[in-house]
Amino acid sequence: MANSSNLTTDVVVIGAGVVGLAVANQLSERCRVVIIEKNLKFGQEASSRNSEVIHSGIYYPIDSSKTKLCLRGRELAYDFCSRNKVPHVKCGKYVVAIHAEEENYLLNLREHAKGVGVDCKWISSSELNLREPLIRAQAALFFPESGILDSHQLMSRLEDHLIKQEAIIAYGHKVIDGEFMGDGWSLKYLTTDGRIEELNCKFVVNCGGFGSAGLYNLLLGGERFEHRICCGRYFNLNSKYQNKFSSLVYPVPNVDGLGIHVTRDLDGMVRLGPDVEWSNFSGYQNIEKALQVDWDSLQLKFFDFVKEYVPSLIVEDLSPGFVGVRPKLFDSGRAQKDFVIEKSKNSFHLLGIESPGLTASLAIAEEIVKFLS
């Protein structure tokens, strides 16, 4: 970024994960935008550590921001991917009842899906076996609007658009302080070569992912918000399973999450996961510590769970994959289950943007544009 203590712009977007890029992309069509990102390129944290699923929007309360933004974001994601040649496929998803007593959950989920306007179909055990020969379950629901996309290509296309719109993207820069001046903000940031510079703007949009809670506290004072790290580990299945699953397959959710599910990628390769593992660490600076995994001891846990509905699986089919990370939001020590967008003093703070954040990203951007219009 230019070496100037008098640099001014309309909006500063902090963070170049998928949400920050989406927000900046839509704002750059209306005003001058600067994106400040502490990493050296986009999407280096939660945005690059997820299953790349386009979610259908069925797991959240009907009146929640997650439901609203997931449903809208799903439509926008498919449209953006189609128009910008981002690899994707609408492969659909099964939620399977492994045991008979889980069928009541499927009945309730079907009613919930109907309430939020998500299409689904009841699938019998015999029909499921015809559709997905490797899966064994009592029954299933099929959600045809679920899919997968190439998240790196999505972010790359958003970056391309920002460059065409002449937005400034400052990688390797970190916001370290800020002061509200009554009608705008004066931000201090650390440059790649260790200098401290200032940037003045009318509005700030904090899309800092794991760092957004700390930025909220820094800019507005206090210690209200905290992001704790929640990890989800994945195992890969070997190449003999390539193209053996046509859709995503999820078990009935358990108390800690959605259960270890089967996810295919755009090449037909298959991974299992994620599980849910709370870290003892919080904040983006501790992500690398949270990523340490004893893969050997974890392998049997995954195998035992998934073999219940993929009985042909053998433990040697599994090999270590990657670790996903989610910023779990706590407000004054209390866990928050929904997305939070806090508005104060010409600043907007996007907090707790975990799953389905990738799906919802373009819809979240729409909301910020509405706020600033």
N, C-alpha and C positions, 0 to 999 in steps of 0.2 A: 504494500500500500504506500501511497505517496508519503514522503517524509515532510509532514506539515502539521504544526500544532493548530492550524486554522481550518483544517479540512472540515467541511460541513456536508450533510446530506439530509434527506427527508426521513428515512427509516434505516436503522441498524438492526439486522437480524443476527442474533448470536447463535451460532451452531449450524453446521452444514451436514447434519444427518438428513435422512429422507424428509422429515417434517420441516426442518429449516430450509432446505432447498425448495420444497413445494411452496412454502410461505413466501420466500423471497421471489420465486418465479412469478407468482400471481401479483405481488406488489410491484415488481419491476415494470409491469405493463402500465402502471398508473403513476409512479413516482420514482425518485432516485433512491437506490438501495445499495447499502454496503453490507456484505456478509462477513462476519468475523468468526473464524474457526481456529481453535487452538492446535488441532492436528494438521498434518501437512497435506492431506487430501480429504475428500468428503467421505462420510459414512464409515468412520473407523471404530465405532463403538456398537451400540445396540443395533444400528441399521445394517451392519454387516454380520450380525450374529443372530439370525432368525431363520425360520423354516421357509420363508418366501411364499407363504400361503396367502391367497386372497380369501379372506374369511367371509362367510355368509351373514354373520351377525346374529347368531342364535343363542349365545351363552350369557347375555347380559340383560339386566332389568329393562323392561320395555320403555321406561321413561329416562333411561340413562344417556349420557353423552356418548358412551361407547356404542350403544345401539344405533343412535341417530347418525353418528359420524361414520360408523362402519358401513351402514347401509348405503349412505350417500357416497362414501369413499370407494366402495366396491364398484359402483357404476362409473365413477370418474376414472378409477384405475384401469378398467377394461377399455374405456374410451381412449384414454391417454396412450395405453400400450398399443392399441390398434393404429392410432394416428401416427405414432412415433416409432413404429417398428420395434417395440420392446418385446422380446420373446416372452410369451405367456401361453397358457392353455386353461380353458374352463373345463377341468376334468371332473368336477363334482366330488362330493365327500359322503362317505357312509359313517353314521354313528351306530355302532353295533352293540346289541345286548348279548354278552357272552353267556350269561346265565338267565334262566327263565324269570327269576325274580327282578331282573333289570328291565323287563319289558314295560313295566309301569313308568319307568323314567322316560322311555321313548314316547309313550302316550302323552305324558305331560310336556315333553319337548315339542311334540307335534302341535299341541295346542298353543304353546308359546310362539312357535314359528308362525303359525297362522295369525296370531295376534300382532306380530310385528311385520307381517306381510312377506315372509320368506317362504318360497316354494319348497315343498318336500314331499316325498312319497314313501309309504310304508312298503318294506321289502321283506318277504318271507324268507325263511332259512333256505328253502330250495331255490328260490330265485336268486338269492345272494350267492349261492354256490355256483350258479350258472354264470353270474356276472363276474365274480371274483373267486375263482376255483380254489385259491389257497386259504380263503377265510372260512372259518367255522363259527357260527353264532346262531342264537335262537331266532333273531329277527334284526332288522336294521331300518334306519331312516336314511333316505338318500336326498342330499341337498345339491341340486344341479348347478347352483350359481357359485359354488366354491371353486377355487383354482389355484394356480401357482404362477409366479412371474420371476423374471431375472432382476433382482433388486439392484444389482450393480448397474445394469443397463438403464434401469429406471432413473437412478440418480445421475448417471452420466448424461442422459437426455435432458434432465432438468438443468444440469450445469451448462450444457450447450445453449439452452434457451436463455439462461442468465447472461452468458457472454454476448449473445446476439442482442440482448436488451441493454447492453453496456452497463450492467451492474458490476460493481467492484467486489471481487471475492478475495478476501485476505486470509489465506491459509497460513498456519504457523504463527498466528497472532492470538493473544489471550486478553480478554477484558479483565482488568484487575481492580477497577474502581469506577464509580460513577456518581454524578451529582445532578439532582433535578434542579433546573434553573428557573422554574415557574412556568415556562412555555416550551420546555424541551430538556434534553439531557446533554451533559458533557461527560464523555466516557474516557477513561484512561485505559490504554492497552499496551501490552508488552509485545514488541516486535520480534521477529526471528533472530535478529542480531543483538537482542538484549536492551534496546532502547525503550523508553517509555514515551508514548505519544498520546495526543488528545484528539478526539473526534466529537463534533457537535452534531446533534440530530434532533428532529422533532419528536420522533417516536422510537421506542426500543421494543423489539419482539424477542423474547428470551426462549429460544428453542434448544437449549443447551443439553438436552438429554439428562444423563446422570448429573451433569453440572448445573442444571437449571434451578434446583432447590438452593444450592449455595449462592447462585447469582441473584436469586430473589432476595435472600437474606442480606447479601452484600449491598444491593442497590436500595432496598427499602428498609433495611435495619432489622435487628432481632435474629432469632434462631427458630422461626416458626416451622419451616419445612426441612425435611430430610429425605433423601433417596437412599434406600437400602438395596443392596445388590441381591437379586434372586437369580440363580443359575439354572439352566436347563441343559442337560447333557444329551448328546446324540451318538448313536452307534450307526455305522454303515453296514448294509448287507452286501455280501459279495456279488460279483457280476452275474452269477447264475440267476439272480432275481431281477435282472434288468428287464423292464417291460412286462413283468409278471403281475403288476398291479396297474389297473387302468385309472383308479381313483385314489383319493386319500381315504384312510380308514382309521377312525377314532373309536376307542372303547367308550363306554359310559363313564363320565367324569368321576374322579374320586375326590376326597375331601381336600387334597392339596393341589389339584389342577385338573387338566383334561385327560390324564392318563397317558401312558406311553403309546403313541400311535404310529401308524405306518404312513410315511410321507414319500412320495415320489418326486423326482426333480424333472426338469425339462428334457433330460436325456433318458428318462425312464429308470435311472438308478434309484435305489431305495435306501432310506434311513429310518431308524427307529428313534422316537423321542418327541419332545423332551420329557424328562422327569422334572421334579421341583426340588431344588436344594438351596435353602437360605444360606447366604454367606454371613460371616461375622463382621464383614466390612461394609462401609457405606461410602458413597461418593466415587466419582469417575477415577480419581487418583489411585484407587485400590482395585480396579478391575483385574489387572494382571495377577494380583494375589488370589482373587476369587476364582481364577480360571484353572487352578491346580486341581488335577483329578487323579484319583487312583483307579485307572481304567480296569485293572484286573478284577478288583473286588466288585466293581459296578456291573461288569459284564453279566454275571449270573442273575442279578436282579432284573435286568432288562430281558434276558432270555426267559426267565420264569414267567414274567408278566405277559410277554407277547406270545409265547407258545400256547397260551390258553386259547387264542383265537387264530393263530397261524401254526397249527400242530405239526406241520412238516419241518419247522425250523429246527436246526441243531446249533449248539452253542458256537461251533467253529465258523458259522456263517457271519458272526458279528465281529466287527473291527472298530477300534476307536474312531469317532467322528470329530465333532467340534463341540464347543460349549457356548450356548446362547446366554445372553444376559438381559435382565429386565430391571428398569428402575422402579422399584416399588415405593410409592409415596407415603410418607407419614406426615401428618399435620398436627403439630404440638404433641407428638408421641402416639397419635392414633392413626392406624392404617386406613388409607383411603382406597376404595375399590374402583372409583371412576376417574376418568380424565378430569383434570382441573385446569381451567383457564382463569387466572387472576388478573384483573385490570386495576392499575393504580398509577397515577401520576404520569400519564402518557406512556405507560409501559404495559406490556402484555406478557404474561409468564405461563408457558405451557409446561405443566407438571404432571408426573405420573403417566407419561405417554408411553405405555408399554403395549403389549398385544391388546387390541388389533391396530396398533399405531401405524404399521406399514400400510394396511388396507385403508385406514382412515386419513392418511396424510394429506391427500388432495382436498378432502372435505374440511379438514382442520384449517388448511390454507384459505378456503372460502370463508370460514367463520372470521378469521382475522381481517380479511379484506372488508367484510361487512362492518366490523367494529370501526375500521378506519375510514369508511365511506361517509 
